[in-house]
Amino acid sequence: MGTLVSYEVKKILKKKSTLVAFIILFALHFVAVCISGSLGTTYVDGEFYETHYERNKIDRANGIALSGRMIDEELLTEMSEAYQKVDWSTPDYMWTDTYKEEVRKYSDLETRFKVMGLWGNALSEVIAEKMVNQSTTEKVYTIRKEVQQQAFDGYMLSEQDIAYWQEQDAEIEVPFTYEYASGFDSMLGGQGIYMMCMLLTFFIAISMVSVFAEEHNRKTDQLLLCARYGKDKLYIAKLVAGSLVVFTINMLFVITAVIGKIFSYGPEGFHAALQLIIVYWYPYALSVGETTLIAIGLLFLASVMVTIFTMLLAEVIKNSVGAMAIVTGGLFVARLVSIPPSLGILSQLWSYLPINILKIDEGFTDLRLVHFFGTKLTTWQFAPILYLILIGVMVWGGSKVYKNYQVSGR
């Protein structure tokens, strides 16, 4: 088995299509994921202000200084008073000492409130308005409960499931404690794990479709299928080889992405609340660090599943180009088509597609629970179980197709 796997790995790696696909996609990964946060320059009224790398260094220092403070009335009032010292009508305010010394230190906290959808650009006016007749803190967390209830209604949850989420929400500490976590924010956003999933799917579609199909294309299948291990060990060896190659590429992507995020934003923020970074109404006590580890685990497992699916699809239809088109087309359809919760199980299954579940503010935080042997599981808890079941079914079904194939017409 070791000899067969080693040989199949060499066959995959020596293909020009594999090498070209890796070089192009890794270059895209390096630019779009690893260093994207440090690229670019800010201009104010046509004059150079700072590079994005310099911006990140300043925001990081300011964020670390504020980390550990509760987002309560004291902090919000302090921030409100600072923002009211600036004239927001023109971008010239960015050149003033008042902005640089008294206002800019709250820039990352401002971003957190934009995530919550509470404040816009004219912060001084919005904050002043929200502090009339009700404290800002009360307003912030009241709105969170209102949006949370809208989510319960939108997903059409049962009373039993709502009770479960309310129990989980009770475990979240409120008021939130601010933590600087821009690196994790980027990793969980569109320029992180989600983008890596997309690029890896392209790599799989290009490099894995020929693992089985080339034996039919080159008409060596009749020789292999009548060999001693041609119908059992060779089948497993091909699946293992493809999975090993993709797992290794996946590992390379993740390691370089982590290094890139640390370079751009720093490593701080593992324990920051997910609600403060991505989806502030989500009723489960998760930190962004825990969420990142879960998402990376799902990425690895999903990549193996897609690899096996791609290889076996090419074997079933005996056409590598057709399999490539189906996998890449499916990726685009999964992101372009949105299935509303009103369609029930179809919509729920849509959330489990790898590219959808790794969109943290969509599939990952889908509130519909799975009742599994008396236990309620969230989307991200049930996904690994579902993927392992699908891998098992595909391997079993694919073996039947592979072993029963009859060479004919030659």
Secondary structure in CASP SS format (residue, H / E / C, confidence):
PFRMAT SS
TARGET T0000
AUTHOR 0000-0000-0000
METHOD secondary structure of the structure
MODEL  1
M C 1.00
G H 1.00
T H 1.00
L H 1.00
V H 1.00
S H 1.00
Y H 1.00
E H 1.00
V H 1.00
K H 1.00
K H 1.00
I H 1.00
L H 1.00
K C 1.00
K C 1.00
K H 1.00
S H 1.00
T H 1.00
L H 1.00
V H 1.00
A H 1.00
F H 1.00
I H 1.00
I H 1.00
L H 1.00
F H 1.00
A H 1.00
L H 1.00
H H 1.00
F H 1.00
V H 1.00
A H 1.00
V H 1.00
C H 1.00
I C 1.00
S H 1.00
G H 1.00
S H 1.00
L C 1.00
G C 1.00
T E 1.00
T E 1.00
Y E 1.00
V E 1.00
D C 1.00
G C 1.00
E E 1.00
F E 1.00
Y E 1.00
E E 1.00
T E 1.00
H H 1.00
Y H 1.00
E H 1.00
R H 1.00
N H 1.00
K H 1.00
I H 1.00
D H 1.00
R H 1.00
A H 1.00
N H 1.00
G H 1.00
I H 1.00
A H 1.00
L H 1.00
S C 1.00
G C 1.00
R C 1.00
M E 1.00
I C 1.00
D C 1.00
E H 1.00
E H 1.00
L H 1.00
L H 1.00
T H 1.00
E H 1.00
M H 1.00
S H 1.00
E H 1.00
A H 1.00
Y H 1.00
Q C 1.00
K C 1.00
V C 1.00
D C 1.00
W C 1.00
S C 1.00
T C 1.00
P H 1.00
D H 1.00
Y H 1.00
M H 1.00
W H 1.00
T C 1.00
D H 1.00
T H 1.00
Y H 1.00
K H 1.00
E H 1.00
E H 1.00
V H 1.00
R H 1.00
K H 1.00
Y H 1.00
S H 1.00
D H 1.00
L H 1.00
E H 1.00
T H 1.00
R H 1.00
F H 1.00
K H 1.00
V H 1.00
M C 1.00
G C 1.00
L C 1.00
W C 1.00
G C 1.00
N C 1.00
A C 1.00
L H 1.00
S H 1.00
E H 1.00
V H 1.00
I H 1.00
A H 1.00
E H 1.00
K H 1.00
M C 1.00
V C 1.00
N C 1.00
Q C 1.00
S C 1.00
T H 1.00
T H 1.00
E H 1.00
K H 1.00
V H 1.00
Y H 1.00
T H 1.00
I H 1.00
R H 1.00
K H 1.00
E H 1.00
V H 1.00
Q H 1.00
Q H 1.00
Q H 1.00
A H 1.00
F H 1.00
D H 1.00
G H 1.00
Y C 1.00
M C 1.00
L C 1.00
S C 1.00
E H 1.00
Q H 1.00
D H 1.00
I H 1.00
A H 1.00
Y H 1.00
W H 1.00
Q H 1.00
E H 1.00
Q H 1.00
D H 1.00
A C 1.00
E C 1.00
I C 1.00
E C 1.00
V C 1.00
P C 1.00
F C 1.00
T E 1.00
Y C 1.00
E C 1.00
Y C 1.00
A C 1.00
S H 1.00
G H 1.00
F H 1.00
D H 1.00
S H 1.00
M H 1.00
L H 1.00
G C 1.00
G C 1.00
Q C 1.00
G C 1.00
I H 1.00
Y H 1.00
M H 1.00
M H 1.00
C H 1.00
M H 1.00
L H 1.00
L H 1.00
T H 1.00
F H 1.00
F H 1.00
I H 1.00
A H 1.00
I H 1.00
S H 1.00
M C 1.00
V C 1.00
S H 1.00
V H 1.00
F H 1.00
A H 1.00
E H 1.00
E H 1.00
H H 1.00
N H 1.00
R C 1.00
K C 1.00
T C 1.00
D H 1.00
Q H 1.00
L H 1.00
L H 1.00
L H 1.00
C C 1.00
A C 1.00
R C 1.00
Y C 1.00
G C 1.00
K C 1.00
D C 1.00
K H 1.00
L H 1.00
Y H 1.00
I H 1.00
A H 1.00
K H 1.00
L H 1.00
V H 1.00
A H 1.00
G H 1.00
S H 1.00
L H 1.00
V H 1.00
V H 1.00
F H 1.00
T H 1.00
I H 1.00
N H 1.00
M H 1.00
L H 1.00
F H 1.00
V H 1.00
I H 1.00
T H 1.00
A H 1.00
V H 1.00
I H 1.00
G H 1.00
K H 1.00
I H 1.00
F H 1.00
S H 1.00
Y H 1.00
G C 1.00
P C 1.00
E C 1.00
G C 1.00
F C 1.00
H C 1.00
A C 1.00
A E 1.00
L H 1.00
Q H 1.00
L H 1.00
I H 1.00
I C 1.00
V C 1.00
Y C 1.00
W C 1.00
Y C 1.00
P C 1.00
Y C 1.00
A C 1.00
L C 1.00
S E 1.00
V H 1.00
G H 1.00
E H 1.00
T H 1.00
T H 1.00
L H 1.00
I H 1.00
A H 1.00
I H 1.00
G H 1.00
L H 1.00
L H 1.00
F H 1.00
L H 1.00
A H 1.00
S H 1.00
V H 1.00
M H 1.00
V H 1.00
T H 1.00
I H 1.00
F H 1.00
T H 1.00
M H 1.00
L H 1.00
L H 1.00
A H 1.00
E H 1.00
V H 1.00
I H 1.00
K C 1.00
N C 1.00
S H 1.00
V H 1.00
G H 1.00
A H 1.00
M H 1.00
A H 1.00
I H 1.00
V H 1.00
T H 1.00
G H 1.00
G H 1.00
L H 1.00
F H 1.00
V H 1.00
A H 1.00
R H 1.00
L H 1.00
V C 1.00
S C 1.00
I C 1.00
P C 1.00
P H 1.00
S H 1.00
L H 1.00
G C 1.00
I H 1.00
L H 1.00
S H 1.00
Q H 1.00
L H 1.00
W H 1.00
S H 1.00
Y C 1.00
L C 1.00
P H 1.00
I H 1.00
N H 1.00
I H 1.00
L C 1.00
K C 1.00
I H 1.00
D H 1.00
E H 1.00
G H 1.00
F H 1.00
T C 1.00
D C 1.00
L C 1.00
R C 1.00
L C 1.00
V E 1.00
H E 1.00
F E 1.00
F C 1.00
G C 1.00
T E 1.00
K E 1.00
L E 1.00
T C 1.00
T H 1.00
W H 1.00
Q H 1.00
F H 1.00
A H 1.00
P H 1.00
I H 1.00
L H 1.00
Y H 1.00
L H 1.00
I H 1.00
L H 1.00
I H 1.00
G H 1.00
V H 1.00
M H 1.00
V H 1.00
W H 1.00
G H 1.00
G H 1.00
S H 1.00
K H 1.00
V H 1.00
Y H 1.00
K H 1.00
N C 1.00
Y C 1.00
Q C 1.00
V C 1.00
S C 1.00
G C 1.00
R C 1.00
END
